[in-house]
Amino acid sequence: MTYEFHPAAEAEFLESVGYYESRVPGLGGALVEEFEVLAGLVCETPKAWQVEVAPDIRKAPFHRFPLSLIFREGTGDVQILAVAHDRRRPQYWLGRL
C-alpha cells in the first residue's frame, strides 16, 4: 500500500520540516526520516492505529516529535489528512474530510 497527502497536510509537513531544520541543523532531516518510517508502518498495517474519529480516521504518533499522522485507509492507499501538532488546535483538520 502507498500513501498520498491531502494538499494541506503536505504543506504542514514541509512547514514542520523547515521549522525544525531552522532550530537545529539536521533536525528537519530527522523528521523526514521518522515520517518515512511511520508512513511505512501505517501503510503496512493501517488498522493497527488508534481511531481518532469514527469510523475510519486514525492517528499514529511520532516518537521523537510532538506530531501525529492523521490518516484514513482508502482503496489501495492511505490518505494522510494532517501532520498535526499534538498540543495545538485539536481536530482542526476535520474540515478536510
ZINORNOR-V889705 format. One record per pair of residues at least 6 apart in sequence whose C-alpha atoms are under 8 Angstrom apart, sorted by the first residue. I is the first residue (numbers start at 1). J is the second residue. D is the distance in Angstrom with one decimal. If there is no record, write none. Layout:
# ZINORNOR-V889705
i->I j->J d->D
i->I j->J d->D
This chain:
# ZINORNOR-V889705
i->1 j->43 d->5.4
i->1 j->44 d->6.6
i->1 j->76 d->5.8
i->1 j->77 d->5.2
i->1 j->78 d->7.3
i->2 j->43 d->6.0
i->2 j->76 d->7.3
i->2 j->77 d->4.9
i->2 j->78 d->6.2
i->3 j->39 d->7.4
i->3 j->43 d->6.8
i->3 j->77 d->5.3
i->3 j->78 d->4.5
i->3 j->79 d->5.7
i->3 j->80 d->6.9
i->4 j->77 d->7.2
i->4 j->78 d->6.3
i->4 j->79 d->5.1
i->4 j->80 d->6.1
i->5 j->79 d->5.8
i->5 j->80 d->4.8
i->5 j->81 d->6.5
i->6 j->79 d->6.7
i->6 j->80 d->5.9
i->6 j->81 d->5.2
i->6 j->82 d->7.3
i->6 j->96 d->7.9
i->8 j->81 d->7.7
i->8 j->82 d->7.2
i->9 j->80 d->6.7
i->9 j->81 d->5.6
i->9 j->82 d->4.4
i->9 j->83 d->5.8
i->10 j->82 d->7.7
i->10 j->83 d->7.9
i->12 j->82 d->7.2
i->12 j->83 d->6.2
i->12 j->84 d->7.8
i->13 j->83 d->5.8
i->16 j->28 d->7.6
i->17 j->27 d->7.8
i->17 j->28 d->4.5
i->17 j->29 d->7.3
i->17 j->31 d->6.4
i->17 j->32 d->7.0
i->18 j->28 d->6.3
i->19 j->28 d->7.4
i->20 j->27 d->5.5
i->20 j->28 d->4.9
i->20 j->31 d->7.9
i->21 j->27 d->5.1
i->21 j->28 d->4.1
i->21 j->29 d->7.3
i->22 j->28 d->7.9
i->31 j->65 d->7.5
i->34 j->62 d->7.2
i->34 j->64 d->8.0
i->35 j->62 d->7.5
i->38 j->60 d->7.7
i->38 j->62 d->7.2
i->42 j->48 d->7.9
i->42 j->49 d->7.7
i->42 j->60 d->7.5
i->42 j->78 d->7.9
i->43 j->77 d->7.3
i->43 j->78 d->6.3
i->46 j->72 d->7.9
i->46 j->73 d->6.6
i->46 j->78 d->7.7
i->49 j->58 d->6.1
i->49 j->59 d->6.2
i->49 j->60 d->6.0
i->50 j->58 d->5.5
i->50 j->59 d->5.6
i->50 j->60 d->7.1
i->51 j->57 d->5.8
i->51 j->58 d->4.3
i->51 j->59 d->6.4
i->52 j->58 d->4.9
i->52 j->59 d->5.8
i->56 j->72 d->5.8
i->56 j->73 d->7.2
i->57 j->70 d->6.9
i->57 j->71 d->5.7
i->57 j->72 d->4.9
i->57 j->73 d->7.9
i->58 j->70 d->5.7
i->58 j->71 d->5.4
i->58 j->72 d->6.1
i->59 j->68 d->6.3
i->59 j->69 d->5.6
i->59 j->70 d->4.7
i->59 j->71 d->6.5
i->60 j->68 d->5.4
i->60 j->69 d->5.1
i->60 j->70 d->6.6
i->61 j->67 d->6.1
i->61 j->68 d->4.0
i->61 j->69 d->6.2
i->62 j->68 d->5.5
i->62 j->69 d->7.6
i->66 j->85 d->5.8
i->66 j->86 d->5.5
i->66 j->87 d->7.6
i->67 j->83 d->6.5
i->67 j->84 d->5.4
i->67 j->85 d->4.4
i->67 j->86 d->5.2
i->68 j->82 d->7.9
i->68 j->83 d->5.7
i->68 j->84 d->5.4
i->68 j->85 d->6.5
i->68 j->86 d->6.5
i->69 j->80 d->6.7
i->69 j->81 d->7.7
i->69 j->82 d->6.0
i->69 j->83 d->4.9
i->69 j->84 d->6.5
i->70 j->80 d->5.9
i->70 j->81 d->5.5
i->70 j->82 d->5.0
i->70 j->83 d->6.3
i->70 j->84 d->7.1
i->71 j->78 d->6.7
i->71 j->79 d->5.5
i->71 j->80 d->4.3
i->71 j->81 d->5.2
i->71 j->82 d->7.0
i->72 j->78 d->5.8
i->72 j->79 d->5.4
i->72 j->80 d->6.8
i->72 j->81 d->7.5
i->73 j->79 d->6.3
i->81 j->93 d->7.0
i->81 j->96 d->6.8
i->81 j->97 d->7.8
i->82 j->93 d->6.5
